[in-house]
Amino acid sequence: MKKKVILMFLICVLALGNCFAEIMGSRFKVTESEKEFDVLYYLTKDMKVADNNQNEDVNVTQTFSINRGNINAEVRYSLFTDIGEDDSDLRMQFAMLVFMCINNITGFEVPENAISSFNDADVKNEFNGDFGCTAFFQNPESDYAKDYKYMMVEFFCKENQGVVMRVFLFNDLEFIGITENGQLSPDSAWLANYHTFEFMEKDENGNFFHD
């Protein structure tokens, strides 16, 4: 019962605005400068800096094109600064942001069971974050995903820094590289370009650095 109440609350919040608007009481806001919140990007040989998609669904901070053989894709990053001081509602506020952004970038209401949580330890080990989640969608209807058939959406949170929304956009499932046995191919373009960002640390003066 409690789970249903929370879900209905989230749906109500989603109907009130989009990711450009700061939710009243939210501990996250769209990042406006590198000094406010930043992450470290790693460019592979497949990646090139690309123009950010101008849309009214979600603000895009950084975009990279991915070209590997005959496979073409794109990965977009959107950053949201953590402005909260009380961590008691961190995961709830994170969930609100996730549902709001996902509904905007897909162009339709997404069911709760479409989103899967990462293992916290994996997020820490692979991205230096605290926790996160992921979802896969096909045939998005938004301006954000125009000209793309598939999207792999991921959210990563680091307390007192912010949230990273990362979206892989592509038109061919070969980008993921799943074999007939259901395993990831060693030639997977998605896997080769997966570990390409990391949360940094903050010093006592509030400056970001890589440990």
N, C-alpha and C positions, 0 to 999 in steps of 0.2 A: 504493500500500500504506500509506504513512504517513497519507494522508488517511482511510483506513478505520479505522486504529488510533485516530486522534483522534476520529472520529465515535463509535466504540464506547465510548471513554472518556467522552465527553459523555453518552451514553445512560445509562451506569452512574451518573454523577453525578446525572442527572435523577431517577433512581429512588430516590434517597436522601432527598429532602426537597422543600420548596416554597420560595417566595420570601420567606416570613416567617423562614425559618431561614438563619442565616449559614453559608455553606459553609466548612468548615475550609480555611484557606489562601486564601480568596477575598479580593480587594482591594475588594469591594463589600459594603455592608450597607444595609438599609432606612434611609432618612433619617428622623431623629427630630425635627429642629428646623431652622428657617430659618437659624440661625447655622452649622449643620453643612454644609448645602448648599442652595442656592436658585437659582431661575431667574426671569426676568422674563416675565410673561404680558401679552399684548396682547388686550384684549377688542374684538371687532368689534360692530357693531350687531345681529348675529345671536346673539351669545353672552350667556348669563347664568350666574352662579355657581349651581351645583346641589349637592345633597347628595352626599357620597361614597358609592359602593356598598360596603356592608358584606358582605364575602365572605371565604372562607378560601383563596382562590387567590393573590391578589396584593394587597398593601397599596396603596390609592389615596390619593394626596397631594392632588390637586385635580381637580374636575370642573366642566365647563361644558356646559350644554345649548345646542344649536344649532337655531334655528328660522328658516327662510327660506321664505316663502310657505307651501306645503303640505308642505314637507319638514321632518322632525324627526329630529334625531340627537343624539349626545352625544360629547364628547371627554374622556378621562380621562388624567391624568398620574400616574405613579408615579416617585418619585425614589430613587436609590440612591447613597449617598456612597462616593467613592473613598478608601479608607483605606490603600492600598498605597504603598510607598515605592520599590519597584523596578519600572521600567516594562518589564522584559524579557518579562513574561507578560501585559501589558495586554490585548492583543487576544484571547488565549486565555481569560482570565478574563471578558472581555466576551462571548465566544461562549458560555461556560458559562452566564452569567446570561441571555442571550437565549434559549437553548434551554429552560432551566428555566422561565422565565416564560411563554414561548409555549405550552409544553405544558400549563401550569397554566390559562391563560386560555382556551385552546381546548377543553380537556377531552379531548384525544387527542394521540397522538404525531405530531409534525410532521416530515416529511422534510427533510433538509438543503437540498435544491434548491428548497424553498418560500420560502427567504429570499434576498433580493437585497441586495447592498451598495450604499450610496450612493457617489457620487464624493466623496472627502475634501474637495476644494476647494469643492464645493457646500455641504457641511455647515458649513464654515468661513464661507463668504460669507453663507449664509442663516440660520444659527443660532448662529454663533460657537462651534461645537464642533470636534472633531477628526475624527471618523468616525462612521458609523452604518449601519443596515440597515433593511429594510422587508419586510413580507409581508402578503398578503391572504387572508382565510379566510371561508368561508361555513358556515352551520349549526354554529356552535360548540356544545359540549355542556356547558360549565362553568356554575357558579353566577355567575361573574364576568360572563358575557355573556348572562345570562338575559333573555329577551324580545327579543333581537336576532338577526337573521339573518346580518348581515355585520359583519366587523371588519377595519379597516386598522390594522396594528400597525407602529410605528416605534420604533427605539432610536437614541439619540444619546449619544455619549460625549465628555466633556471631561476630559483627563488631570488628575489631582490635584484634581478637583472631584467628578465623578460621572457617572452615567448617567440619562438621562430615557427612560422608556418612555411613549410616547404612543399611545393607542388611540382611533380613531374607530369608533363603533358606530352602525349604522343598519339599516333594514329595506327601503329602497328604493334601487336602484342609481341612481336619478335624483339622489341626493345627490352622487355622483361627477360626473355630468354628461358622460358620454362620448357624442358624436354618432355618427351612422351612418357617418361617415368615420373613426371611431376617434380623433377629436380631442376635447380638453376644451372643453366649451361655455363661453363667456364668462359664462354665468349659473351655473356650477358652484358649488354651496354649499360643497363640499369645498375647492375652490381659493380661494374668498373667505375661508375661515376657516383657511387652511393656515399662513401665516406668523404665528403667534400666540404664539410663545414664543422666548426667546433666552437663552443662557448669559450670565451676567454675568462680570465680572473680579473678582479678589481683590487687595486692597491689601496692604501689608507687614504690617499688623496682622491679616490674615485676614478682613477685612470685605468683603462683596460690594458691588460698585458697577457702574453701567452706564456704559460708555465712550461 
